[in-house]
Amino acid sequence: MSLSAQDKKSLDEIHRLFLELEKSSGDFSFDGAKLSELKKKIAALAASENSDVSRLAGSEAHLHGKMTLKHFIAYGIPFERVLHRNLQDDEFLIIENDKMATPQESLPLVFVLDNIRSAFNVGSIFRTAECLGAERVLLCGYTPNPTQWKVEKTAMGTQEYMEWEEHAHLMDCLETLKEDGYRLVALETAASASDLYESFETEPTAFILGNERFGLDPEILKVIDEVRVIPLRGRKNSLNVGVTAAVAGFEWMRQWRARK
């Protein structure tokens, strides 16, 4: 049975309160006013003509200020499912133990993004790069930059700590990196690609990632130093570009730490 406009509105308000309480509360410590409001709105669902909605009203009796946060979240999941909502990455509760400062020594590693279409992917790569302690993220072509709110939202503040630059043309960017002594490594599913887990012999390194659908242009593959591919065992032959950047970056850091 589809949701009525009133049911949808009520469930959206309840879901919003669940997220607010999740992010602002801890075990055995909940905002009393917000929790009371949540319980009241849940209890009111009993009047719904939709059985999938009305049965959720029973969860009101189980919510109290002395419950654990994990217990509380468990009661919020059925509401997400009725709404067909999946928790977005930027909505996860963040544990407040981030470092006050990054290490003084950055990894000699750069991510170059060419014509990346998805702001989510770009924000994800910023987050990965900052967690790695990489030097920079270079944005080429029509790749969105962190001033766009979707990138900023997914980057979760890491764009404030990462150095980044925009370049109109990838080739010009790569020529500059080569002059500065970077080894250019394309992450691509080309037939001639080497296994990602083989040794990276030299540093500093620049990983180049292309458009989600089309990858890198053939002429670019002629000027880079090598192509690497992540070995896959399933039927699909490629990973999301943000996942690819993370896998490659952490493997590169693993090898870098082993050499150190």
C-alpha positions as a Markdown table, in Angstrom:
| # | Residue | x | y | z |
|---|---|---|---|---|
| 1 | Met | 0.0 | 0.0 | 0.0 |
| 2 | Ser | 1.4 | 3.4 | -1.0 |
| 3 | Leu | 1.8 | 6.2 | 1.6 |
| 4 | Ser | -0.7 | 9.0 | 1.9 |
| 5 | Ala | 0.6 | 12.5 | 1.9 |
| 6 | Gln | -0.1 | 12.8 | 5.6 |
| 7 | Asp | 1.6 | 9.5 | 6.4 |
| 8 | Lys | 4.6 | 10.6 | 4.3 |
| 9 | Lys | 4.8 | 13.9 | 6.2 |
| 10 | Ser | 4.6 | 12.3 | 9.6 |
| 11 | Leu | 7.2 | 9.6 | 8.8 |
| 12 | Asp | 9.6 | 12.3 | 7.4 |
| 13 | Glu | 9.3 | 14.3 | 10.6 |
| 14 | Ile | 9.9 | 11.1 | 12.7 |
| 15 | His | 12.9 | 10.2 | 10.6 |
| 16 | Arg | 14.3 | 13.7 | 11.0 |
| 17 | Leu | 14.0 | 13.5 | 14.8 |
| 18 | Phe | 15.6 | 10.0 | 14.8 |
| 19 | Leu | 18.6 | 11.4 | 12.9 |
| 20 | Glu | 18.9 | 14.5 | 15.1 |
| 21 | Leu | 18.8 | 12.5 | 18.3 |
| 22 | Glu | 21.3 | 10.0 | 16.9 |
| 23 | Lys | 23.8 | 12.7 | 16.1 |
| 24 | Ser | 23.3 | 14.7 | 19.3 |
| 25 | Ser | 22.9 | 12.0 | 21.9 |
| 26 | Gly | 25.0 | 9.3 | 23.5 |
| 27 | Asp | 24.3 | 6.2 | 25.5 |
| 28 | Phe | 21.8 | 6.8 | 28.3 |
| 29 | Ser | 21.7 | 10.5 | 27.4 |
| 30 | Phe | 19.0 | 11.9 | 25.2 |
| 31 | Asp | 17.5 | 15.3 | 24.7 |
| 32 | Gly | 14.3 | 15.1 | 26.7 |
| 33 | Ala | 12.2 | 17.5 | 24.7 |
| 34 | Lys | 13.1 | 16.0 | 21.4 |
| 35 | Leu | 12.6 | 12.4 | 22.6 |
| 36 | Ser | 9.2 | 13.4 | 24.0 |
| 37 | Glu | 8.3 | 14.9 | 20.6 |
| 38 | Leu | 9.5 | 11.8 | 18.8 |
| 39 | Lys | 7.4 | 9.5 | 21.0 |
| 40 | Lys | 4.3 | 11.7 | 20.5 |
| 41 | Lys | 4.6 | 11.6 | 16.8 |
| 42 | Ile | 5.2 | 7.9 | 16.7 |
| 43 | Ala | 2.2 | 7.2 | 18.9 |
| 44 | Ala | 0.0 | 9.3 | 16.6 |
| 45 | Leu | 0.7 | 6.8 | 13.7 |
| 46 | Ala | -1.8 | 4.4 | 15.3 |
| 47 | Ala | -4.5 | 6.4 | 13.5 |
| 48 | Ser | -3.1 | 5.7 | 10.1 |
| 49 | Glu | -5.2 | 3.5 | 7.7 |
| 50 | Asn | -2.0 | 2.0 | 6.3 |
| 51 | Ser | -1.2 | -1.1 | 8.3 |
| 52 | Asp | 2.6 | -0.8 | 7.5 |
| 53 | Val | 2.5 | 2.7 | 9.2 |
| 54 | Ser | 0.1 | 2.1 | 12.1 |
| 55 | Arg | 2.0 | -0.9 | 13.4 |
| 56 | Leu | 5.1 | 1.3 | 13.9 |
| 57 | Ala | 3.2 | 3.1 | 16.6 |
| 58 | Gly | 4.0 | 0.3 | 19.0 |
| 59 | Ser | 7.7 | 1.2 | 19.1 |
| 60 | Glu | 6.9 | 4.4 | 21.0 |
| 61 | Ala | 6.6 | 2.4 | 24.3 |
| 62 | His | 10.1 | 1.1 | 23.9 |
| 63 | Leu | 11.8 | 4.5 | 23.6 |
| 64 | His | 13.1 | 6.0 | 26.8 |
| 65 | Gly | 16.0 | 8.2 | 28.0 |
| 66 | Lys | 18.0 | 5.4 | 29.6 |
| 67 | Met | 18.4 | 3.3 | 26.6 |
| 68 | Thr | 21.7 | 2.8 | 24.7 |
| 69 | Leu | 22.3 | 4.6 | 21.4 |
| 70 | Lys | 22.6 | 1.3 | 19.6 |
| 71 | His | 19.2 | 0.2 | 21.0 |
| 72 | Phe | 17.7 | 3.6 | 20.0 |
| 73 | Ile | 19.0 | 3.3 | 16.4 |
| 74 | Ala | 17.5 | -0.2 | 16.0 |
| 75 | Tyr | 14.0 | 1.3 | 16.5 |
| 76 | Gly | 14.6 | 3.9 | 13.8 |
| 77 | Ile | 15.5 | 1.5 | 11.0 |
| 78 | Pro | 11.8 | 0.3 | 10.4 |
| 79 | Phe | 10.9 | 3.9 | 9.7 |
| 80 | Glu | 13.7 | 4.3 | 7.1 |
| 81 | Arg | 12.5 | 1.1 | 5.4 |
| 82 | Val | 8.9 | 2.2 | 5.1 |
| 83 | Leu | 10.1 | 5.5 | 3.7 |
| 84 | His | 12.5 | 3.6 | 1.4 |
| 85 | Arg | 15.3 | 5.7 | 2.8 |
| 86 | Asn | 18.9 | 4.6 | 2.9 |
| 87 | Leu | 21.2 | 6.4 | 5.3 |
| 88 | Gln | 23.6 | 8.5 | 3.2 |
| 89 | Asp | 27.3 | 8.4 | 4.0 |
| 90 | Asp | 27.3 | 12.0 | 5.2 |
| 91 | Glu | 24.5 | 11.2 | 7.6 |
| 92 | Phe | 26.5 | 8.7 | 9.6 |
| 93 | Leu | 27.2 | 9.6 | 13.2 |
| 94 | Ile | 30.8 | 10.9 | 13.5 |
| 95 | Ile | 32.8 | 9.8 | 16.5 |
| 96 | Glu | 34.3 | 13.0 | 17.9 |
| 97 | Asn | 37.9 | 11.8 | 18.1 |
| 98 | Asp | 39.4 | 13.4 | 14.9 |
| 99 | Lys | 43.0 | 14.6 | 15.3 |
| 100 | Met | 43.5 | 18.3 | 16.0 |
| 101 | Ala | 46.2 | 18.5 | 13.3 |
| 102 | Thr | 47.5 | 16.4 | 10.4 |
| 103 | Pro | 51.1 | 15.0 | 10.4 |
| 104 | Gln | 53.7 | 17.5 | 9.2 |
| 105 | Glu | 54.9 | 15.1 | 6.5 |
| 106 | Ser | 52.4 | 14.6 | 3.7 |
| 107 | Leu | 52.6 | 11.5 | 1.6 |
| 108 | Pro | 54.3 | 12.2 | -1.7 |
| 109 | Leu | 51.0 | 11.2 | -3.4 |
| 110 | Val | 48.6 | 13.2 | -5.6 |
| 111 | Phe | 45.2 | 12.3 | -7.0 |
| 112 | Val | 44.4 | 13.7 | -10.4 |
| 113 | Leu | 40.7 | 13.6 | -11.4 |
| 114 | Asp | 39.8 | 14.2 | -15.0 |
| 115 | Asn | 36.2 | 14.9 | -16.1 |
| 116 | Ile | 34.7 | 13.2 | -13.1 |
| 117 | Arg | 30.9 | 13.7 | -13.3 |
| 118 | Ser | 29.7 | 12.7 | -9.8 |
| 119 | Ala | 30.1 | 15.2 | -7.0 |
| 120 | Phe | 29.7 | 12.3 | -4.6 |
| 121 | Asn | 32.8 | 10.6 | -6.1 |
| 122 | Val | 34.8 | 13.8 | -5.9 |
| 123 | Gly | 33.9 | 14.4 | -2.3 |
| 124 | Ser | 34.7 | 10.8 | -1.4 |
| 125 | Ile | 38.1 | 11.1 | -3.0 |
| 126 | Phe | 38.8 | 14.2 | -1.0 |
| 127 | Arg | 37.9 | 12.4 | 2.2 |
| 128 | Thr | 40.2 | 9.4 | 1.2 |
| 129 | Ala | 43.1 | 11.7 | 0.3 |
| 130 | Glu | 42.9 | 13.6 | 3.6 |
| 131 | Cys | 42.7 | 10.4 | 5.6 |
| 132 | Leu | 45.8 | 9.2 | 3.8 |
| 133 | Gly | 47.7 | 12.4 | 4.4 |
| 134 | Ala | 48.2 | 12.9 | 0.6 |
| 135 | Glu | 49.6 | 16.1 | -0.8 |
| 136 | Arg | 47.0 | 17.4 | -3.2 |
| 137 | Val | 43.9 | 16.7 | -5.3 |
| 138 | Leu | 44.0 | 18.1 | -8.8 |
| 139 | Leu | 40.7 | 18.7 | -10.6 |
| 140 | Cys | 40.7 | 18.7 | -14.4 |
| 141 | Gly | 38.1 | 19.3 | -17.1 |
| 142 | Tyr | 34.6 | 19.5 | -15.8 |
| 143 | Thr | 35.3 | 17.8 | -12.5 |
| 144 | Pro | 33.3 | 19.6 | -9.7 |
| 145 | Asn | 35.3 | 21.4 | -7.0 |
| 146 | Pro | 34.7 | 21.7 | -3.3 |
| 147 | Thr | 32.8 | 25.0 | -3.6 |
| 148 | Gln | 29.9 | 23.0 | -4.9 |
| 149 | Trp | 27.7 | 21.9 | -1.9 |
| 150 | Lys | 27.4 | 18.2 | -3.0 |
| 151 | Val | 31.2 | 17.8 | -3.0 |
| 152 | Glu | 31.5 | 19.7 | 0.3 |
| 153 | Lys | 28.7 | 17.6 | 1.8 |
| 154 | Thr | 30.4 | 14.3 | 0.9 |
| 155 | Ala | 33.9 | 15.5 | 1.7 |
| 156 | Met | 32.7 | 16.1 | 5.3 |
| 157 | Gly | 35.1 | 19.0 | 5.9 |
| 158 | Thr | 38.2 | 17.4 | 4.6 |
| 159 | Gln | 38.3 | 19.9 | 1.7 |
| 160 | Glu | 39.4 | 22.5 | 4.3 |
| 161 | Tyr | 42.6 | 20.5 | 5.0 |
| 162 | Met | 43.5 | 19.3 | 1.5 |
| 163 | Glu | 45.3 | 21.4 | -1.0 |
| 164 | Trp | 43.5 | 21.4 | -4.4 |
| 165 | Glu | 43.8 | 23.1 | -7.7 |
| 166 | Glu | 41.8 | 23.2 | -10.9 |
| 167 | His | 43.3 | 22.7 | -14.4 |
| 168 | Ala | 41.4 | 23.2 | -17.6 |
| 169 | His | 43.3 | 20.5 | -19.5 |
| 170 | Leu | 44.6 | 17.2 | -18.1 |
| 171 | Met | 47.6 | 17.1 | -20.5 |
| 172 | Asp | 48.9 | 20.4 | -19.1 |
| 173 | Cys | 48.5 | 19.2 | -15.6 |
| 174 | Leu | 50.4 | 15.9 | -16.3 |
| 175 | Glu | 53.2 | 17.8 | -18.0 |
| 176 | Thr | 53.7 | 19.9 | -14.9 |
| 177 | Leu | 53.6 | 16.9 | -12.6 |
| 178 | Lys | 56.3 | 15.2 | -14.8 |
| 179 | Glu | 58.5 | 18.2 | -14.7 |
| 180 | Asp | 58.1 | 18.2 | -10.9 |
| 181 | Gly | 59.3 | 14.6 | -10.7 |
| 182 | Tyr | 56.1 | 12.7 | -10.2 |
| 183 | Arg | 55.6 | 9.2 | -11.6 |
| 184 | Leu | 52.2 | 9.2 | -13.4 |
| 185 | Val | 50.1 | 6.1 | -12.8 |
| 186 | Ala | 46.7 | 5.8 | -14.5 |
| 187 | Leu | 44.1 | 3.7 | -12.7 |
| 188 | Glu | 42.4 | 2.1 | -15.7 |
| 189 | Thr | 41.1 | -1.3 | -16.8 |
| 190 | Ala | 43.4 | -1.4 | -19.9 |
| 191 | Ala | 44.7 | -4.7 | -21.3 |
| 192 | Ser | 48.3 | -3.6 | -20.8 |
| 193 | Ala | 47.8 | -2.6 | -17.1 |
| 194 | Ser | 50.0 | -4.0 | -14.4 |
| 195 | Asp | 48.6 | -5.4 | -11.1 |
| 196 | Leu | 48.1 | -2.7 | -8.5 |
| 197 | Tyr | 49.8 | -4.9 | -5.9 |
| 198 | Glu | 53.1 | -5.0 | -7.7 |
| 199 | Ser | 55.8 | -2.8 | -6.2 |
| 200 | Phe | 55.8 | 1.0 | -6.8 |
| 201 | Glu | 59.4 | 1.6 | -7.4 |
| 202 | Thr | 59.6 | 5.3 | -7.3 |
| 203 | Glu | 58.0 | 8.3 | -5.6 |
| 204 | Pro | 56.4 | 10.8 | -5.6 |
| 205 | Thr | 53.4 | 9.4 | -7.4 |
| 206 | Ala | 50.3 | 10.8 | -9.1 |
| 207 | Phe | 47.3 | 8.6 | -9.5 |
| 208 | Ile | 45.2 | 9.6 | -12.5 |
| 209 | Leu | 41.5 | 8.7 | -12.6 |
| 210 | Gly | 39.1 | 9.4 | -15.5 |
| 211 | Asn | 35.4 | 9.7 | -16.2 |
| 212 | Glu | 33.2 | 7.1 | -14.5 |
| 213 | Arg | 31.9 | 5.8 | -17.8 |
| 214 | Phe | 34.6 | 6.5 | -20.4 |
| 215 | Gly | 37.8 | 6.4 | -18.4 |
| 216 | Leu | 40.9 | 8.3 | -19.7 |
| 217 | Asp | 41.3 | 9.3 | -23.3 |
| 218 | Pro | 43.7 | 7.0 | -25.3 |
| 219 | Glu | 46.2 | 9.8 | -25.9 |
| 220 | Ile | 46.6 | 10.3 | -22.2 |
| 221 | Leu | 47.6 | 6.6 | -21.7 |
| 222 | Lys | 50.4 | 7.3 | -24.2 |
| 223 | Val | 52.1 | 9.9 | -22.0 |
| 224 | Ile | 51.7 | 8.4 | -18.5 |
| 225 | Asp | 54.4 | 6.2 | -17.0 |
| 226 | Glu | 52.3 | 3.1 | -16.3 |
| 227 | Val | 48.8 | 1.8 | -16.0 |
| 228 | Arg | 47.7 | -0.1 | -12.9 |
| 229 | Val | 44.5 | -2.2 | -12.4 |
| 230 | Ile | 43.0 | -3.6 | -9.3 |
| 231 | Pro | 42.7 | -7.4 | -9.7 |
| 232 | Leu | 39.0 | -8.5 | -9.5 |
| 233 | Arg | 37.6 | -12.0 | -9.1 |
| 234 | Gly | 33.9 | -11.3 | -9.7 |
| 235 | Arg | 32.0 | -10.9 | -13.0 |
| 236 | Lys | 32.2 | -7.1 | -13.0 |
| 237 | Asn | 35.4 | -5.7 | -14.4 |
| 238 | Ser | 35.5 | -2.4 | -12.6 |
| 239 | Leu | 34.9 | -0.6 | -9.4 |
| 240 | Asn | 33.4 | 2.8 | -8.5 |
| 241 | Val | 36.0 | 5.5 | -9.1 |
| 242 | Gly | 35.9 | 6.6 | -5.5 |
| 243 | Val | 36.5 | 3.0 | -4.3 |
| 244 | Thr | 39.3 | 2.6 | -6.8 |
| 245 | Ala | 41.1 | 5.7 | -5.5 |
| 246 | Ala | 40.8 | 4.4 | -1.9 |
| 247 | Val | 42.0 | 0.9 | -2.7 |
| 248 | Ala | 45.0 | 2.2 | -4.7 |
| 249 | Gly | 45.8 | 5.0 | -2.2 |
| 250 | Phe | 46.0 | 2.7 | 0.8 |
| 251 | Glu | 48.0 | 0.0 | -1.1 |
| 252 | Trp | 50.5 | 2.7 | -2.1 |
| 253 | Met | 50.7 | 3.9 | 1.5 |
| 254 | Arg | 51.2 | 0.3 | 2.7 |
| 255 | Gln | 54.2 | 0.0 | 0.4 |
| 256 | Trp | 55.5 | 3.4 | 1.3 |
| 257 | Arg | 55.3 | 2.5 | 5.0 |
| 258 | Ala | 57.1 | -0.8 | 4.4 |
| 259 | Arg | 60.0 | 1.0 | 2.6 |
| 260 | Lys | 60.2 | 3.5 | 5.5 |
